[in-house]
Amino acid sequence: MLTSVEQKLLPDVLAATAGDRSAFERLITQCRHTVTGIALAIVKDLDASEEVAQEVFIHIWQQLATLREPASFLPWVRQMTRHRSYNYLRDNKVKQKILGEEAESLLENFADPTTSMQDVLEREQQQIIMQDFISQLPEDSREIVLLYYREEQSSQQVADLLGLSDANVRKKLSRVREQLKDNLLTRYGQLVLSTAPGLGFSAMVAAALTSVAPPVAAATSVSVAAQHSGWLAKIAVLLGGAMIGALAAVAGVILAMKPVLSKADSEDEKAALKTLRNKTILWVLMSGLLLTAAYELTSGVWAPLAAFAVFIAGLSYSQLRLQQIINPRLQRQYPDAAELARVNRKNMRWCLLGMTAGYGTGLFGLIYGLIQSGRWQ
């Protein structure tokens, strides 16, 4: 089930995928704290975090058409931001700037509750203090704490933005409060909020987009539905890659069963084959719905993988049942046991080859889709 944040973003994601720059600019404004907060948690540098964020938004604008599930926009953005942030560290070999007695004096001054925040507003001082603060935080809490103060101290908002539970966010915030003194944490929180990128950052990124080509609209129902509103957009999201793949699989079942049916030498065999074909088609469609639900109602990788495993199990059973149905005819056609065994081995080899290629391709596509949608982290 989509969170309130994801539901709010979805119309603009659909419109931006179709090339609507204004919709994407709204996405920048709504996601700028998330992107810069995650980047800051990794690079520990205010200027670098905004530089990474600008690169992330430009890259997302160019690659929006590759997002197979628009509802997975936020996980995709989070993965992209973390990837770019670690690349920034690797490429620029960022070093800590907290050095010498001057830095120690500045930190002591900042910790003094009688000192005005106006005394530490210079950018270089902010950098030193922020690096020290982030370094004190547990790695698994850095994104949470930074976003918490930039999102008006709403744990539920942070949970929705990071794909976590509200209880998990509250638990990690509580641990940080135990680790740091409350009054000092409050002052750090004021600094985090004061350094959050404003609308000027959104305008700067939007201006940079003018020199970047818009995304090519995806040739799917999603890109078409992005130009409409209401129920049509929802149907487009529902009929995503999973159901399109299922419909393609149905066509494959029908085509594969045609030559088998043509070789049936009795009405009983033909009836059994038709029944198997229809049940297989029904199983494929149900598996497509199950996989779609796994994408829509969960945010991880295990539900889609489990749905795919169920899909494979059903098709494997259908293949076994097919062999059982045609075996009597093969025995009549090849009364010699050795010849029958040879034919069965040949059929089995082709069957295994086809299943391996089909299932392997399907699994590769599934994993690629999970990575592209930001679920595989």
N, C-alpha and C positions, 0 to 999 in steps of 0.2 A: 504494500500500500504506500502511495506517495505521501511524503510529509507535506505540511502546509507550505514550507519553503519551496519544495519541488513543484507543487501545484501552481504556485505563483510564478515560477520561472518558465514553466512549460510553454505557455502561449508565445512568449518571446523567443524561446529556443526554436520552436517550429517556424516562426516568421523569419528569424535570423538564418536558419538553414536554407530558406528559399532566397536569401540575399538581401533581406531587409536590414540595412545598416542601423537605422534608428532603433530597431528592436535589440540589436546587439549592443548598442550604446547603453540601453537600459540594463542589459545583463551585466555590463561592466560596472555600472553604478551599484547594482545589487550584490555583486560578487567581489568587489574590490577589497573589502576587509578580509574576506576568506582567503583570497589569493595572496595578498601582501602579508597577512598574518602567518600563513603556512610558510611562505618564503622567509619571513623574518625569523621564524622559529628554527630554520635550518642554517641560513647564512649569517644570522646574528648581526646584521648591518642594515641600517635603515635605508640608505641610498641603494645598496645592492638589492634589497628586497623589492623596492619599487622598480628597479631596472629589470629584475626577473619577472615581476608581475606584468610589466609592459610587453615583454617578449612572449609571455604565456598568452595574453589576450590576443596579440597579433597572430600567433600560431593557431590558436583556437578558431579565430575568424577564418583563417585559410583552410582549416581542416574540418569545419563543421559538417560538411557533407559526408564525412567518413563515420560520423557518429550514428551507429545503426539503431540505437534506442534513445530517442530524445529525452525520455524520462530519466536516463542515466547521466544527464549532463553534469550534475554536481560531482559524482564520483570521478568522472572523466577529468574535470577541471582540477580536482584535488591531486589525482595521479600525475597530471601534466605539470602541475606546479612543483610537486616534490621532485620529479625527474629533472626539471630545468634548474631547480635550486641546487641539487647535488652536482649537476653538470657545471654550474657556475663556480661552486667551490673547487671543483677539480681543475677547471680551466684557468681560474684566476688565482688559485692558491691563496685564498683569503686567510689572513693571520689575525689573531686577537690584537686589539689595540690598547688593552688595559696594561699599561706599562708605567713603572716608576712611581716616585713619591707624589707626583702631580695627580695621577689617577687615584691613588689611595686617598689623598686629601679631598678630591672631588666627591668620592663615594661617601666619605665620612660626613661631608657637608650635606649631601643629599639625604642621608639617613637621619639628620637632625630635624625633628618635627617643627622646630621654630624657624627653619629656613624657608623662605618663600620659593615656590616653584618657578617664579620668574627669574631666579638666580641661576637656573640650570637649563635655560631654553635654547642656548646656542647649540647648533647642530652637532658639533664635535663632542660637546659634553653629553648630549643625548646619546650619541653613539657609544661612548664609554659606559655610561650608566646602563643602557639597554643591553649591551653585551654581558655586563656583569650579572644583570638580572636573569637573562635567559640561561646563562651558564649555571646559575643556582638551581634552576628548575629541573625536575626529572625529564628525561627526553620524551617520555610518553605523555607529558602534561603540557609541554611548551605551546603547542598549537591551541590547546584548550584555553590556557590562561590568557594568551594574547587575544584570542577572539572574544573571550568572555568580557574583557574590558572594552574592546572595540565595538561590541554588539550590545552595549548598554546593560551589561551584567545580567543577561538572560541566558540561563543554562540550557533552556529548551531550544532557543535559537541556535546556540552553539552546537547542541546535539544534532539538530536537523542539518546544519551546514556541514558537519564532519561525518555524518552517517553513523552516529553513536546514540546510545540511549541516554535519556536525561539523568538516570540514576548513575550511570558510569561517569558522566561529566561532573556531577555533584560530588561523587566519591573522590575523584582526582583533585578537584578544587579544594576539598576538605583536607586532603593530604598536604597540599601546598600551604594552606593556612597554618597547619601544624608545624610545617618546616620553617616558615618565615613568620616574623612578628606581624600581627594584624595591621598595626599602624604603618609599618614599612611596606607591607603588601599594598595597602591603600595608596601610598605615595607612588609606588611603581605603577599601579593601575592608572593613576592620573597621567603619568608619563606615557604609558601605552596608548591611552585615549588621545592625548595631545599630539602624538606623532602619527595618528591614523591618517591615511590619504583622504583628502576631501574631494569635492566635486571637480576641483582643478585637475586632479589626477585623471579622473574620468574624461575630462575634456581633452587632456593631453593625449591620451590613448586614442580617443575618437579621432583626433586630428591626424594621428599617425596612420589610421586606417584608410585615409583618403588616398594614400599611395599604394595600398595593397588591394589586389583583386578580390572581389567578393567570392564566397564559396560557390562552387557549381552546385546547383540544386540537385539533390539526390534523385535518381530516377526511380523513385518508389512512391507509394501512396502517401508517405509522410510528407514529402516535399510538396505534393499537390495540396494536401490538406492544410498545409501551413498558410495557404492563401485564403482559407475559409475559417469560419469560427464555429464554436459550439460542438455539436454532436459529430460533425464530419472530422474534426481534428482528433477527437477522442477515438473514433473508429480507426483513423490512420495510425495512431499510436498502438492500438490493440493489434491491428493487422501488420505487425512489424516483421522483422526478418524470420522469426520463429514460424509464424503461420505461412509466410511465403514459402519457406523451406518445406513445410508440411504439404502444401499443395503441390509442390514440385515432386515430392516423394509419392504422392497419390498418383500423379501421372506416370511415374516410374513403375509403380505396382501394376497399373493397368497395362502398360506396354509390355512388361515382363511376362505377364500372365497370358497374353494373346497367343504366342507360339505354343505354350504348354497346353492351352485349351484346344488348339487346333489338332494336337496329337492324341487327344483323348479318344479311346476306341469304344466307349460305352457311355450311356446316358448317366449312369450312376457316378462314373468318374468325373464327367463334365459338371454334374450338379455339385459334387464335393469340391471341385476346383473353384467354381463360382462362389460357393459359400465361403471358402477360404479367402478368396480375393476380396469379397465384400467385408469380411471381418478384419482383414489386414488394412483395408482402406479406413475403416472405422477406427482401428487402433492408431493409425498414423495421424488422423485428424485429432483424436483425443490427446495424443502425445504432443501435438503442436499447441493445443490449448494449454496443456500442462506446462510446457516450456515457456509459453507466453506469460502464464500466471507466475511462474518462477521468477521471470524477469520483473514483472510489475509489482509483485508483493514482497520481494526480498531485495537486499542490496549486496549480497555476497556472491560467491561462486558455487557454493555447494548445492543450492536448490536447482540451478540450471543443469549442473553436472548430473545430479540425481535424476532429473527429468529425462535427460538424454540417455542415461543408463536404462531407465524404464522403457524408453523407445526402442533401444537395441534389443532388450530382452524379448519384447513382443515380436519384433521382426525375426529374431533367431528362432523363436517357437514356430512362427509361420513357415519358416524354411524347413524345419524338421517335419512339420505336418505335411508340407508339400511332398517331401520325399516318401512319407508313408502312403500318401494317396496314389502316387504314380508307380510305386514298387510292384503291385500286382501286374500292371501292364508290362513293365520291364521284364518281369519273370516269364511272362508269356512270350515276349518277343525274343528273349535270350534264354532258352531252356538249358543251355550249357552253363554250368555253375561258374566255370573259369571266365567265360565270356561276360556273364552277368557281373562278376566281380570287377572285371576290367572296366566295363561301362560305368559302374557305380563309382569306382575310383576316379575316373575321368570327370564325371559329373561333380563329385565332391571337390576335386581340385578347382574347377571353374567356380563352384559355389563359394569356396573359401577365398579365392582370389577376388571375386566380386564383393563379398562381404567385407574383406579387409580393406579394399580400396574405398568402398562406400562409407563404412564406419570410420575409417581413418580420415577421410576427407571431411566428413561431418564433424568429427571431434576437433580437427584442426580449425574448421570454420567457427565452431563454438568457442574454442579457447581464444582465437583471434578476436572474436566479437567481444568476449569478456574483457580482454586487454584494452581494446579500443574504447569500450564503454567505461573504463576506469574501475571495473569490479575486481580485476585480478591485480591485487596490490601486494 
